[in-house]
């Protein structure tokens, strides 16, 4: 007798006289109908028990959440909602299940409650769909880069540099917190620490990835990053995953081409391979939208948003042009923006980015050539001396999805920018070496993986698209 997954059984077109399946009980009705799910698909398979010939004590142990091993015959279903079902010939309850205490009952649960039970929340349809989509997205990302000649690089998680210059980093230390060694000035003496210097958890693998791009040509990172930002919003995590390609001999227009092609590929891959999960999440959102006031409802369904990105060419607009559009827009003139736009140099907010995408251009937008003073030190300075070769890609419903730039390849210019920001040269001597030995134009971008998962699934809280969210005052599981 062959062991099948639920997904395999539901795809069968022929009767099978003997099958085995293992999974967890979603519901058990009338001591006869078991809805079994093993995580391989959104859908359950119905297992029909002959309760007259089944031990009563065994039936009492078949409760929501119980793990079962079922043997039987796969036949055409007599009821509605499924093509096939299993006529059970043998059933085994694996382990124990307490129906009184099992928290994930067959009813609607709040997302807050499910976060408190994150170890069990993937037994619900919503979270099993989200995590299957997350898995498929991960595979699609690796496949895209592999198919396009990129090398996968594992950048350090423990680092002595701050790639973003943000300073909001988690310290890594073995020193005694109550009695650390001090230097002659009374400061903590990190030369006595495990690594002999001050170290932190990384906020980005970009700088290290640049070093490999300048020898291997095309590389990418896809790994965990950390930000010690004390923020409890629905869009911030303390631990998250970043995708960061870096390419030698590529300028800003090439970087835009790469990012657009990459995004369209992974979204199309999801449409082709996870349609059941997408359809379910779309219907969930449609039902949710019905409870909102008309003015707050989205004008695009989940799948329409994905196709909006896939089917449209991304509009490329300079920051300066975007500021002019926003300054003269009706929402700005009528003071409907929470953050009004007045002067050149403003840091754009999500409301501005969404206006450009959803109202003005009606397609995804790539903004480029940002003011230098609101962007990172490693971005290439333009000839005007006040803007840099930066780009942000804006999506509907979410705003910024990708941030990237052509990197500053000129040694003296990079030194000047570091000095202006008080970044010590000795801290990044190896990064400066890239500009001394075989320097060349090179570019890359960063994409927060959880933000992409939010866009694909329609989930509105970033804590619901990562298995175990890490946020201020929260490190459960």
MARBALUM-365301 format. One record per residue (C-alpha): x, y, z; chain. Coordinates in steps of 0.001 Angstrom, whole numbers, plus 500000, padded with zeros to 6 digits. Layout:
ATOM       X       Y       Z  drenro
ATOM       X       Y       Z       A
...
This chain:
ATOM       X       Y       Z  drenro
ATOM  500000  500000  500000       A
ATOM  501478  503354  498918       A
ATOM  501673  506419  501149       A
ATOM  500303  509497  499344       A
ATOM  500162  513184  500198       A
ATOM  496736  514826  500267       A
ATOM  497800  516909  497264       A
ATOM  498621  513786  495258       A
ATOM  495320  512120  496120       A
ATOM  493212  515127  495164       A
ATOM  494856  515142  491718       A
ATOM  494031  511473  491064       A
ATOM  491515  510867  488291       A
ATOM  491231  507109  488766       A
ATOM  490007  504981  491648       A
ATOM  492752  503431  493742       A
ATOM  491942  500262  495691       A
ATOM  494575  500810  498394       A
ATOM  495987  504108  499646       A
ATOM  497606  505413  502807       A
ATOM  497638  509004  503994       A
ATOM  498775  510789  507157       A
ATOM  497675  514190  508350       A
ATOM  495825  516256  510924       A
ATOM  492110  516451  511511       A
ATOM  490557  519775  510537       A
ATOM  486985  518659  511352       A
ATOM  485179  515422  512218       A
ATOM  481433  515452  511530       A
ATOM  478716  513041  512589       A
ATOM  481260  510410  513697       A
ATOM  481670  509715  509986       A
ATOM  483359  512449  507899       A
ATOM  486993  513401  508603       A
ATOM  488478  516441  506847       A
ATOM  492187  515570  506753       A
ATOM  495031  517927  505819       A
ATOM  498775  517288  505709       A
ATOM  499985  520776  504657       A
ATOM  500708  519788  501057       A
ATOM  497693  521727  499798       A
ATOM  495081  524220  500900       A
ATOM  492365  521615  500390       A
ATOM  491377  518771  502708       A
ATOM  490573  515236  501667       A
ATOM  487371  513730  503030       A
ATOM  487801  510366  504743       A
ATOM  484560  508450  505306       A
ATOM  484468  506232  508381       A
ATOM  482064  503319  508828       A
ATOM  481154  504213  512400       A
ATOM  479137  500999  512927       A
ATOM  482239  498830  512508       A
ATOM  484708  501252  514145       A
ATOM  485564  501007  517830       A
ATOM  483706  503697  519802       A
ATOM  486741  504446  521986       A
ATOM  488776  505094  518833       A
ATOM  486131  507436  517444       A
ATOM  486277  509511  520628       A
ATOM  490013  510047  520082       A
ATOM  489457  511516  516588       A
ATOM  489262  515201  517464       A
ATOM  490254  518462  515777       A
ATOM  494052  518638  515657       A
ATOM  494643  514910  516082       A
ATOM  497248  513264  513842       A
ATOM  495938  510219  511948       A
ATOM  497259  507405  509781       A
ATOM  494470  506291  507442       A
ATOM  494247  503375  505022       A
ATOM  491451  502831  502584       A
ATOM  490111  502997  499044       A
ATOM  490140  506172  496943       A
ATOM  486747  506483  495265       A
ATOM  484642  509066  493468       A
ATOM  483053  511332  496038       A
ATOM  479331  511028  496683       A
ATOM  479086  514541  498106       A
ATOM  479726  518055  496818       A
ATOM  482965  519992  497130       A
ATOM  485442  517259  496215       A
ATOM  486009  514839  493343       A
ATOM  487443  511992  495390       A
ATOM  487276  510718  498938       A
ATOM  488680  507832  500962       A
ATOM  486535  504981  502226       A
ATOM  488415  504170  505420       A
ATOM  489394  500544  506058       A
ATOM  491834  501186  508906       A
ATOM  492566  504172  511093       A
ATOM  495248  504878  513683       A
ATOM  495427  507882  515994       A
ATOM  499053  508963  516268       A
ATOM  499905  510315  519704       A
ATOM  497519  512247  521925       A
ATOM  495193  515181  521277       A
ATOM  493214  517039  523932       A
ATOM  490026  518460  522377       A
ATOM  489424  520626  525441       A
ATOM  492752  522457  525198       A
ATOM  493559  522481  521464       A
ATOM  493559  526230  520623       A
ATOM  492988  526092  516846       A
ATOM  489317  525172  516751       A
ATOM  487281  525196  513486       A
ATOM  486118  528794  513885       A
ATOM  487354  532294  513044       A
ATOM  490358  533362  515121       A
ATOM  491901  536837  515277       A
ATOM  495403  537260  513864       A
ATOM  496513  538537  517291       A
ATOM  495390  535260  518872       A
ATOM  497125  533252  516164       A
ATOM  500393  535163  516687       A
ATOM  500256  534017  520302       A
ATOM  499963  530476  518956       A
ATOM  502414  530834  516079       A
ATOM  503562  527233  516558       A
ATOM  500086  526048  515503       A
ATOM  498790  528844  513260       A
ATOM  499911  527139  510039       A
ATOM  497146  524602  510661       A
ATOM  494710  527293  509555       A
ATOM  493962  527846  505873       A
ATOM  495212  531424  505864       A
ATOM  498621  530757  507372       A
ATOM  499244  527499  505554       A
ATOM  498566  529387  502288       A
ATOM  500859  532276  503316       A
ATOM  503733  529981  504245       A
ATOM  503434  527853  501116       A
ATOM  503584  531070  499078       A
ATOM  506617  532202  501091       A
ATOM  508336  528903  500306       A
ATOM  507542  529096  496583       A
ATOM  508732  532716  496435       A
ATOM  512049  531675  498014       A
ATOM  512498  528980  495395       A
ATOM  511567  531352  492548       A
ATOM  514144  533895  493753       A
ATOM  516943  531332  493789       A
ATOM  515820  529933  490439       A
ATOM  515789  533356  488779       A
ATOM  519296  534236  489872       A
ATOM  520653  530766  489160       A
ATOM  519141  530776  485661       A
ATOM  520660  534204  485007       A
ATOM  524248  533381  485929       A
ATOM  524395  534765  489474       A
ATOM  526416  533171  492265       A
ATOM  524766  532793  495672       A
ATOM  526878  534358  498405       A
ATOM  526515  533903  502172       A
ATOM  527483  537263  503692       A
ATOM  528445  537530  507383       A
ATOM  525727  537756  510007       A
ATOM  528238  539092  512543       A
ATOM  529869  542275  511268       A
ATOM  532107  545101  512393       A
ATOM  530597  547606  509956       A
ATOM  527280  549440  509689       A
ATOM  526309  549246  506005       A
ATOM  523402  551673  506298       A
ATOM  524980  554116  508741       A
ATOM  521832  553817  510833       A
ATOM  523462  552791  514097       A
ATOM  520402  550739  515081       A
ATOM  522232  547438  515435       A
ATOM  522212  544538  517896       A
ATOM  525533  544224  519724       A
ATOM  527335  540871  519736       A
ATOM  529522  540492  522814       A
ATOM  530924  538026  525327       A
ATOM  531889  540722  527815       A
ATOM  530431  540732  531325       A
ATOM  527458  543116  531151       A
ATOM  527824  544042  534840       A
ATOM  531585  544495  534870       A
ATOM  533022  544992  531368       A
ATOM  536721  545859  530937       A
ATOM  537358  549579  530462       A
ATOM  540064  551441  528574       A
ATOM  542053  554438  529864       A
ATOM  539179  556773  528923       A
ATOM  536596  554779  530854       A
ATOM  534957  553328  527747       A
ATOM  534243  549641  527204       A
ATOM  537422  548001  525918       A
ATOM  536222  545853  523028       A
ATOM  539783  544696  522303       A
ATOM  539181  542303  525193       A
ATOM  535985  540987  523586       A
ATOM  535625  537687  521675       A
ATOM  536390  539197  518246       A
ATOM  538828  541804  519543       A
ATOM  536612  544650  518346       A
ATOM  533036  545925  518586       A
ATOM  530713  543694  516543       A
ATOM  527008  543639  515701       A
ATOM  524372  541650  513856       A
ATOM  524268  542808  510249       A
ATOM  521646  545141  508782       A
ATOM  522715  544317  505210       A
ATOM  525065  542080  503262       A
ATOM  525507  544646  500511       A
ATOM  529036  545864  501190       A
ATOM  530423  542332  501397       A
ATOM  528443  541338  498300       A
ATOM  530083  544198  496387       A
ATOM  533508  542665  497076       A
ATOM  532441  539389  495468       A
ATOM  530720  541084  492531       A
ATOM  534045  542731  491745       A
ATOM  535591  539316  491168       A
ATOM  532732  536939  490297       A
ATOM  530731  539452  488244       A
ATOM  527179  538711  489377       A
ATOM  526291  537664  492934       A
ATOM  523313  537794  495249       A
ATOM  522629  537354  498933       A
ATOM  519432  536065  500488       A
ATOM  519700  535889  504235       A
ATOM  518641  537187  507641       A
ATOM  519312  540779  508656       A
ATOM  518641  542585  511928       A
ATOM  517587  546081  512937       A
ATOM  517401  547250  516557       A
ATOM  514761  549854  515755       A
ATOM  512273  550276  518601       A
ATOM  509260  550251  516303       A
ATOM  506020  548355  516792       A
ATOM  504363  549193  513486       A
ATOM  502767  546678  511121       A
ATOM  505691  547120  508692       A
ATOM  508713  546611  510958       A
ATOM  510525  543522  512212       A
ATOM  513723  543224  514234       A
ATOM  514739  540138  512248       A
ATOM  513926  539919  508556       A
ATOM  515292  538529  505288       A
ATOM  516905  540527  502505       A
ATOM  517558  539796  498827       A
ATOM  520552  541792  497570       A
ATOM  522049  541272  494090       A
ATOM  525261  543086  493106       A
ATOM  526561  543235  489525       A
ATOM  529894  544456  488164       A
ATOM  529984  546634  485025       A
ATOM  526281  547490  485389       A
ATOM  525011  551083  485527       A
ATOM  521753  552455  486939       A
ATOM  519581  551775  483843       A
ATOM  520872  548188  483845       A
ATOM  520021  547934  487536       A
ATOM  516462  549083  486776       A
ATOM  516164  546499  483998       A
ATOM  517364  543724  486316       A
ATOM  515006  544641  489151       A
ATOM  511962  544926  486867       A
ATOM  512692  541610  485147       A
ATOM  513308  539890  488500       A
ATOM  510089  541119  490085       A
ATOM  507957  540183  487096       A
ATOM  509519  536714  486995       A
ATOM  508911  535805  490657       A
ATOM  505350  537165  490647       A
ATOM  504516  535284  487468       A
ATOM  506029  532123  488967       A
ATOM  503658  532428  491909       A
ATOM  500650  532911  489622       A
ATOM  501559  529778  487698       A
ATOM  502378  527535  490652       A
ATOM  500260  528572  493669       A
ATOM  496904  529517  492198       A
ATOM  494807  527671  494818       A
ATOM  496508  529547  497653       A
ATOM  496211  532877  495814       A
ATOM  492521  532317  495043       A
ATOM  491836  531537  498693       A
ATOM  493694  534611  499960       A
ATOM  492003  536780  497338       A
ATOM  488568  535640  498515       A
ATOM  489592  536315  502128       A
ATOM  490513  539869  501138       A
ATOM  487280  540362  499179       A
ATOM  485290  539359  502266       A
ATOM  487410  541660  504425       A
ATOM  486938  544586  502031       A
ATOM  483152  544277  502335       A
ATOM  483398  545238  506021       A
ATOM  485240  548505  505243       A
ATOM  483728  551884  504337       A
ATOM  483557  552415  500563       A
ATOM  486293  555074  500637       A
ATOM  488775  552684  502264       A
ATOM  488267  549774  499884       A
ATOM  490989  548744  497463       A
ATOM  490299  549269  493776       A
ATOM  492251  546114  492847       A
ATOM  491923  542513  493955       A
ATOM  494992  540543  495050       A
ATOM  495512  538834  491706       A
ATOM  494814  542085  489833       A
ATOM  497678  543700  491792       A
ATOM  500055  540930  490765       A
ATOM  499009  541242  487129       A
ATOM  499251  545050  487385       A
ATOM  502979  544611  488063       A
ATOM  503552  541772  485586       A
ATOM  501662  543277  482650       A
ATOM  502795  546922  482862       A
ATOM  506115  548470  481931       A
ATOM  507579  550259  484953       A
ATOM  507506  554034  484445       A
ATOM  510905  555660  485088       A
ATOM  510647  559109  486648       A
ATOM  513290  561342  488207       A
ATOM  512841  562417  491815       A
ATOM  512704  566041  490642       A
ATOM  509861  565319  488217       A
ATOM  508013  563359  490905       A
ATOM  508283  566267  493345       A
ATOM  506779  568612  490741       A
ATOM  503908  566185  490122       A
ATOM  503228  565791  493835       A
ATOM  503526  569500  494594       A
ATOM  500910  570296  491937       A
ATOM  498607  567360  492707       A
ATOM  495062  567831  494004       A
ATOM  495697  565966  497299       A
ATOM  498643  568250  498013       A
ATOM  496839  571455  497060       A
ATOM  493783  570437  499083       A
ATOM  496006  569461  502034       A
ATOM  494870  565826  501964       A
ATOM  498389  564454  502267       A
ATOM  499381  563753  505850       A
ATOM  502859  564965  504865       A
ATOM  502426  567927  502459       A
ATOM  505009  568365  499708       A
ATOM  506489  571844  499422       A
ATOM  510231  571890  498778       A
ATOM  512648  569825  496714       A
ATOM  514566  567500  498999       A
ATOM  511616  566054  500910       A
ATOM  511814  562358  501816       A
ATOM  508798  560778  500136       A
ATOM  506262  558902  502265       A
ATOM  504140  555898  501370       A
ATOM  501129  558114  500590       A
ATOM  503155  560011  497978       A
ATOM  504554  556832  496431       A
ATOM  501114  555240  496189       A
ATOM  499654  558380  494600       A
ATOM  502264  558243  491848       A
ATOM  501595  554532  491176       A
ATOM  497839  554236  491677       A
ATOM  496507  557649  490669       A
ATOM  498961  559487  488437       A
ATOM  500870  556967  486300       A
ATOM  498637  553908  486919       A
ATOM  501596  551525  486657       A
ATOM  504606  550554  488786       A
ATOM  507081  553428  489045       A
ATOM  510872  553619  489340       A
ATOM  512038  556884  490891       A
ATOM  515710  557771  490353       A
ATOM  518299  560481  491023       A
ATOM  517406  561266  494628       A
ATOM  518890  564086  496737       A
ATOM  522257  562931  498070       A
ATOM  521516  564035  501626       A
ATOM  518633  561563  502062       A
ATOM  520486  558549  500654       A
ATOM  523383  556326  501766       A
ATOM  527073  557228  501410       A
ATOM  527883  554465  498901       A
ATOM  525552  555756  496156       A
ATOM  527251  557358  493135       A
ATOM  527199  561141  493146       A
ATOM  525819  562719  489955       A
ATOM  527581  565486  488075       A
ATOM  525215  568091  489569       A
ATOM  526796  567413  492978       A
ATOM  523451  567263  494744       A
ATOM  521791  564036  493549       A
ATOM  522882  560401  493534       A
ATOM  522267  557485  491160       A
ATOM  519678  555924  493439       A
ATOM  516444  554204  492499       A
ATOM  513307  553072  494347       A
ATOM  510642  550837  492811       A
ATOM  507093  551658  493876       A
ATOM  504193  549175  493908       A
ATOM  500434  549637  494367       A
ATOM  499089  549262  497876       A
ATOM  502510  549211  499516       A
ATOM  504729  551991  498151       A
ATOM  508459  551271  498063       A
ATOM  509313  547660  497234       A
ATOM  512950  547911  496110       A
ATOM  515766  550318  496902       A
ATOM  519009  550329  494964       A
ATOM  521692  552380  493275       A
ATOM  524736  552555  491106       A
ATOM  527552  552377  493645       A
ATOM  530235  555068  493965       A
ATOM  533274  553590  492197       A
ATOM  535557  556668  492468       A
ATOM  537984  556419  495396       A
ATOM  538402  560118  496166       A
ATOM  534691  560890  495895       A
ATOM  533859  557988  498225       A
ATOM  536482  559153  500734       A
ATOM  535002  562664  500708       A
ATOM  531492  561326  501321       A
ATOM  532692  559122  504193       A
ATOM  534563  562039  505780       A
ATOM  531467  564233  505576       A
ATOM  529511  561570  507485       A
ATOM  532322  560835  509991       A
ATOM  532748  557259  508742       A
ATOM  536359  556268  509599       A
ATOM  538377  555019  506615       A
ATOM  540086  552394  508782       A
ATOM  536679  550839  509474       A
ATOM  536008  550225  505779       A
ATOM  539568  549943  504408       A
ATOM  538630  546784  502533       A
ATOM  535647  548521  500896       A
ATOM  537909  551362  499760       A
ATOM  540347  548802  498341       A
ATOM  537728  547906  495710       A
ATOM  538119  551460  494383       A
ATOM  541935  551182  494378       A
ATOM  542345  547845  492611       A
ATOM  540410  547397  489378       A
ATOM  537555  549755  490139       A
ATOM  534581  549693  487775       A
ATOM  530979  550796  487508       A
ATOM  528761  548443  489524       A
ATOM  525214  548441  490868       A
ATOM  522761  546535  493003       A
ATOM  519530  546683  494951       A
ATOM  517903  545431  498125       A
ATOM  514474  543901  498562       A
ATOM  512953  543074  501939       A
ATOM  511605  539560  501473       A
ATOM  508760  539937  503980       A
ATOM  507537  543051  502192       A
ATOM  507370  541030  498967       A
ATOM  505462  538252  500775       A
ATOM  503017  540857  502108       A
ATOM  502386  542101  498577       A
ATOM  501854  538593  497202       A
ATOM  499570  537402  500008       A
ATOM  497658  540601  500756       A
ATOM  498520  540338  504453       A
ATOM  498630  543761  506087       A
ATOM  500872  543006  509073       A
ATOM  504464  541932  508478       A
ATOM  504301  539710  511574       A
ATOM  501934  537433  509692       A
ATOM  504280  536601  506810       A
ATOM  507272  535287  508797       A
ATOM  507111  532063  510835       A
ATOM  508161  533551  514193       A
ATOM  508219  537368  514264       A
ATOM  510875  539132  516308       A
ATOM  509755  542590  517441       A
ATOM  510422  544836  520458       A
ATOM  509520  542979  523676       A
ATOM  508718  539831  521721       A
ATOM  510996  536847  521102       A
ATOM  508639  533938  521773       A
ATOM  509197  530465  520339       A
